[in-house]
Amino acid sequence: MLLCLASWAVPGAGHLWLGRRTKGLIFLVALPLMFAIGLGIHGRLFPFDPSDPLVALEALADVGIGLAYFAAHALGYGAGDVRAVTYEYGNAFLVVAGLLNLLVVVDTYDVAMGRK
């Protein structure tokens, strides 16, 4: 479980811990870069709003990127600008980065259990 938590908190950390350096470094660079691009092109970090299920699901997907989400939120990034032409693309980058990191966590678990 500690390995999965590390993999969620820092993308690629689990693979690096398991000795899969190439995959770990790719995840360590690519996923935070996708997240940063999403923020840079005016994407929005969605709030947890249980009254709107789609917004709540997008918020869960955003949190999937790990500590980068909390750092961006604490620094005031991710307000989003609906007027920006790239707003929807930014949202897509943020959501996909989080969901891909969750897949990386599952892959880390599979590697640790000897399934891969």
Backbone as a ProteinNet text record, in pm:
[ID]
protein_1_A
[PRIMARY]
MLLCLASWAVPGAGHLWLGRRTKGLIFLVALPLMFAIGLGIHGRLFPFDPSDPLVALEALADVGIGLAYFAAHALGYGAGDVRAVTYEYGNAFLVVAGLLNLLVVVDTYDVAMGRK
[TERTIARY]
82.9	0	87.1	199.8	290.3	346.1	372.1	422.4	318.4	192.9	86.3	65.5	75.9	62.9	175.3	296.7	409.3	389.5	338.2	314.1	207.2	106.5	2.2	57	129.2	175.9	274	366.4	465.6	462.2	408.6	398.5	534.5	537.2	659.6	742.4	712.4	791.3	783.6	669.2	653.8	738.5	740.9	822.8	970.9	1009.6	1149.3	1186.1	1096.5	1118.6	1137.2	1061.9	1069.1	1184.2	1261.3	1376.5	1346.5	1228.6	1193.5	1219.7	1346.9	1390.6	1336.9	1339.1	1295	1148.1	1063.2	920.4	898.4	967.3	951.7	988.5	1100.1	1142.2	1046.3	995.3	898.3	773.2	722.9	604.6	634.3	753	792	798.8	829.4	837.9	705.4	649.1	534.1	407.6	374.4	247.4	245.4	347.6	345.6	352.5	420.3	425.2	285.9	211	72.6	-11.1	8.2	-65	-28.3	101	147.3	96	94.3	40.4	-107.3	-181.4	-323.4	-345	-262.5	-272.6	-231	-126.6	-74.4	-169.7	-254.1	-348.7	-488.4	-488.7	-609.3	-711.8	-665.1	-756	-800.1	-906.6	-965	-950.6	-907.6	-911.3	-1051	-1127.8	-1267.9	-1284.7	-1383.6	-1410.4	-1492.8	-1484.7	-1567.6	-1707.4	-1799.1	-1936.9	-2029.7	-2073.2	-2157.3	-2292.8	-2335.3	-2464.2	-2456.9	-2337.1	-2318.2	-2222.3	-2275.2	-2192.1	-2075.6	-2095.2	-1987.4	-1871.8	-1904	-1799.1	-1725.1	-1797.5	-1733.4	-1640.9	-1681.5	-1596.1	-1471.9	-1489.4	-1373.1	-1277.9	-1331	-1246.3	-1167.3	-1231.5	-1160.7	-1051.4	-1080.6	-979.9	-862.3	-889.8	-782.5	-692.7	-751.5	-674.3	-587.4	-619.3	-542.4	-396.4	-359.4	-220.2	-135.3	-197.7	-122.3	-90.6	30.7	70.1	72.9	90.7	91.5	-42.5	-150.7	-282.9	-288.3	-244	-251.5	-156.9	-40.5	53.3	-6.1	-64.2	-124.7	-241	-320.9	-435.9	-389.4	-286.8	-235.9	-172.7	-112	-48.5	-146.4	-270.7	-372.3	-383.8	-321.1	-334.3	-461.5	-506.8	-619.7	-754.9	-757	-885.8	-960.3	-885.8	-947.8	-1002	-1003	-1057.2	-1146.2	-1276.8	-1373.4	-1363	-1316.8	-1306.1	-1187.8	-1092.3	-974.6	-1014	-956.4	-983.5	-938.7	-836.9	-778.4	-836.8	-940.6	-997.5	-1033.5	-1107.1	-1149.2	-1030.3	-933	-812.2	-736.2	-729.7	-663.8	-732.7	-864.8	-940.1	-910.1	-904.6	-876.7	-737.1	-638.5	-503	-499.9	-568.4	-568.7	-635.4	-749.6	-823.8	-747.2	-694.2	-623	-495	-425.2	-304	-337.7	-445.9	-486.2	-528.1	-605.8	-651.3	-536	-443.5	-327.2	-242.5	-230.2	-153.7	-221.2	-353.3	-422.3	-396	-385.5	-348.2	-204	-117.6	21.2	24.4	-61.9	-69.9	-111.7	-209.9	-255.2	-142.1	-69	43.4	152.7	178	275.7	234.4	108.2	57.4	77.5	45.1	61.4	207.5	297.7	440.4	485.3	440.7	479.7	426.7	309.3	251.2	307.2	392.8	454	370	268.7	181.6	241	342.6	407.1	555.6
-120	0	126.1	120.6	235.6	264.5	160.2	174.6	242.8	204.3	266.5	411.6	440.2	578	664.7	612.2	686.8	707.8	606.1	616.3	719.8	728.9	830.7	970.4	984.7	1116.7	1177.5	1098.5	1145.3	1048.9	1093.2	1003.9	942.7	811.6	742	694.7	741.8	704.2	555	495.9	353.1	269.4	309.1	236.1	254.6	374.3	397	312.4	304	224.6	76.7	29.7	-110.3	-139.1	-36	-55.5	-42.8	-2.5	19.3	165.5	195.4	334.5	405.1	338.5	403.2	443.8	350.1	381.2	486.6	472.4	567.4	708.9	724.1	857.6	915.5	831	879.4	931	853.7	898.8	1022.3	1028.3	1140.7	1271.3	1261.8	1381.6	1409.2	1306.6	1326.8	1369.3	1304.3	1334	1471.4	1509.8	1647.1	1752.9	1719.5	1813	1831.9	1722.4	1734.5	1820.9	1798.8	1876	2024.1	2052.8	2191.8	2257.7	2183.3	2238.1	2270.7	2181.4	2207	2334.4	2356	2479.7	2599.6	2580.5	2691.1	2738.8	2650.8	2691.9	2714.6	2759.3	2809.1	2701.8	2580.4	2476.9	2505.1	2439	2461.5	2337.6	2357.3	2249.5	2251.8	2150.2	2150.3	2130.8	2197.6	2181.8	2055.6	2005.7	1891.3	1942.4	1912.9	1958.7	1839	1778.4	1658.8	1685.3	1810	1838.1	1825.2	1833.2	1815.3	1697.5	1580.3	1459.5	1468.8	1534.4	1542.9	1628.9	1736.9	1821.4	1744.6	1667.9	1587.9	1482.7	1420.1	1321.8	1387	1505.7	1576.9	1616.6	1651.9	1685.2	1562.3	1445.8	1322.8	1290.5	1312.6	1289.3	1385.8	1510.9	1608.7	1566.4	1515.6	1474.3	1352.4	1281.7	1164.4	1192	1315.9	1348.9	1353.5	1354.1	1346.3	1481.4	1492.9	1613.2	1738.4	1720.9	1836.8	1910.8	1836.1	1898.2	1990.6	1938.9	2017.9	2137.1	2120.2	2231.7	2340.3	2299.5	2396.9	2468.8	2395.3	2454.8	2553.3	2516.2	2603.8	2730.1	2721.1	2837.6	2922.3	2880.9	2961	2937	2830.4	2797.6	2717.2	2713.1	2628.9	2695	2828.6	2898	2882.1	2868.4	2854	2986.7	3001.2	3120.2	3074.2	3078.5	3028.7	3105.3	3228.1	3309.8	3269.8	3195.8	3154.3	3047.9	3058.9	2963.4	2822.6	2814.3	2685.8	2626.8	2686.7	2643.4	2495.1	2449	2308.3	2215.2	2257.6	2176.7	2166.2	2275.3	2273.6	2178.3	2181.7	2087.9	1943.7	1918.5	1782.4	1737.9	1824.8	1791.2	1758.3	1837.6	1816	1683.6	1657.9	1535.5	1413	1417.5	1302.5	1275.2	1379.9	1359.5	1286	1324.9	1258.6	1114.5	1089.7	953.9	863.1	917.7	837.6	802.1	894.6	863.6	753	752.3	643.5	508.9	509.2	386.5	345.3	443.8	415.7	352.1	397.3	337.2	190.5	162	24	-60.6	-3.9	-74.8	-101.4	-5.8	-24.5	-141.3	-147.3	-257.3	-391.1	-396.3	-520.9	-564.4	-471.4	-503.2	-554.8	-487.4	-527.8	-666.6	-703.5	-835.1	-943.9	-905.7	-1003.4	-1041.1	-964.6	-993.3	-946.2	-863	-810.5	-828.5
0	0	0	72.1	75.4	-63.3	-137.2	-273.4	-363.2	-349.5	-428.2	-387.7	-259.7	-213.6	-269.4	-269.8	-326.3	-475.7	-543.5	-687.2	-718.3	-632.2	-652.6	-622.7	-513.5	-470.3	-570	-619.4	-716.1	-834.6	-947.1	-1062.4	-1098.3	-1111.1	-1146.6	-1028.4	-908	-790.8	-762.7	-782.7	-759.1	-853.7	-980.2	-1076.3	-1046.7	-1007.8	-969.9	-849	-752.5	-631.6	-665.5	-764.4	-805.1	-901.2	-935.7	-1023.6	-1171	-1205.5	-1346.7	-1380.3	-1398.5	-1409.6	-1534.3	-1647.2	-1771.2	-1762.3	-1725.6	-1713.1	-1605.5	-1493.2	-1383.9	-1424.7	-1496.2	-1539.7	-1642.9	-1730.8	-1830.3	-1760.2	-1664.4	-1590.2	-1507.1	-1448.6	-1364.4	-1442.9	-1570.5	-1655	-1726.1	-1788.6	-1877.1	-1803.5	-1693.5	-1626.5	-1560.3	-1482.8	-1430.6	-1541.5	-1652	-1763.9	-1824.3	-1839.4	-1887.9	-1793.5	-1663.9	-1563.8	-1573.9	-1586.5	-1597	-1724.9	-1834.2	-1959.1	-1941.7	-1877.7	-1852.3	-1772.3	-1670.4	-1592.5	-1676.5	-1757	-1837.7	-1945.1	-1993.4	-2098.2	-2039.9	-1915.2	-1847.3	-1813.2	-1784.8	-1738.3	-1595.1	-1554.8	-1422.6	-1335.5	-1212.8	-1114.2	-1053.4	-1080.7	-1041.7	-892	-832.7	-689.3	-663.7	-541.7	-503.6	-476.1	-567	-556	-575	-463.5	-476.7	-541.6	-549.5	-612.6	-764.6	-821.2	-965.2	-985.9	-1018.1	-1024.7	-1123.6	-1237.7	-1335.2	-1284.9	-1215.6	-1157.6	-1048.6	-969.2	-864.1	-924.8	-1034.4	-1100.6	-1161.1	-1217.1	-1270.3	-1159	-1043.2	-928.6	-883.9	-880.1	-844.4	-945.6	-1072.6	-1176	-1159.4	-1125.6	-1102.8	-987.3	-880.5	-762.3	-793.9	-899.6	-937.4	-964.2	-991.4	-1020.7	-894.7	-778.6	-653.7	-591.5	-539.3	-466.3	-553.4	-683.1	-773.1	-768	-750.9	-740.5	-619	-504	-381.4	-385.3	-448.2	-462.4	-552	-664.4	-756	-689.5	-616.7	-548.1	-440.9	-365.2	-259.5	-316.3	-434.1	-495.6	-576.5	-582.8	-650.1	-799.6	-848.5	-990.2	-1012.2	-1136	-1169.7	-1157.1	-1154.4	-1149.3	-1280.6	-1389.3	-1521.1	-1571.9	-1700.4	-1764.3	-1878.5	-1855.2	-1953	-2084.3	-2078.1	-2199	-2286.1	-2230	-2306.4	-2409.2	-2525.7	-2632.4	-2592.2	-2508.5	-2471.1	-2342.9	-2289.1	-2160.9	-2159.4	-2257.7	-2261.8	-2281.3	-2360.7	-2378.6	-2246.4	-2173.7	-2043.4	-1948.1	-1946.3	-1861.7	-1900.6	-2030.7	-2078.1	-2033.8	-2044.9	-2001.7	-1852.5	-1770.9	-1626.9	-1589.3	-1648.3	-1618.2	-1666.8	-1787.3	-1842.5	-1764.3	-1721.6	-1641.4	-1511.6	-1446.8	-1323.8	-1345.6	-1449.6	-1477.4	-1520.5	-1598.8	-1636.9	-1515.3	-1421.1	-1300.7	-1219.8	-1217.8	-1148.4	-1216.9	-1348.8	-1420.2	-1387.9	-1369.1	-1331.3	-1192.4	-1102.7	-969	-979.5	-1062.2	-1081.4	-1142.1	-1237	-1297.2	-1193.9	-1107.1	-999.8	-911.4	-877.6	-794.8	-865.1	-993.8	-1070.2	-1075.6	-1094.4	-1098	-961.4	-855.2	-720.6	-684.9	-736.3	-708.5	-799.4	-893.8	-982.7	-1102	-1130.8	-1244.1	-1377	-1366.7	-1488.4	-1478.2
[MASK]
++++++++++++++++++++++++++++++++++++++++++++++++++++++++++++++++++++++++++++++++++++++++++++++++++++++++++++++++++++

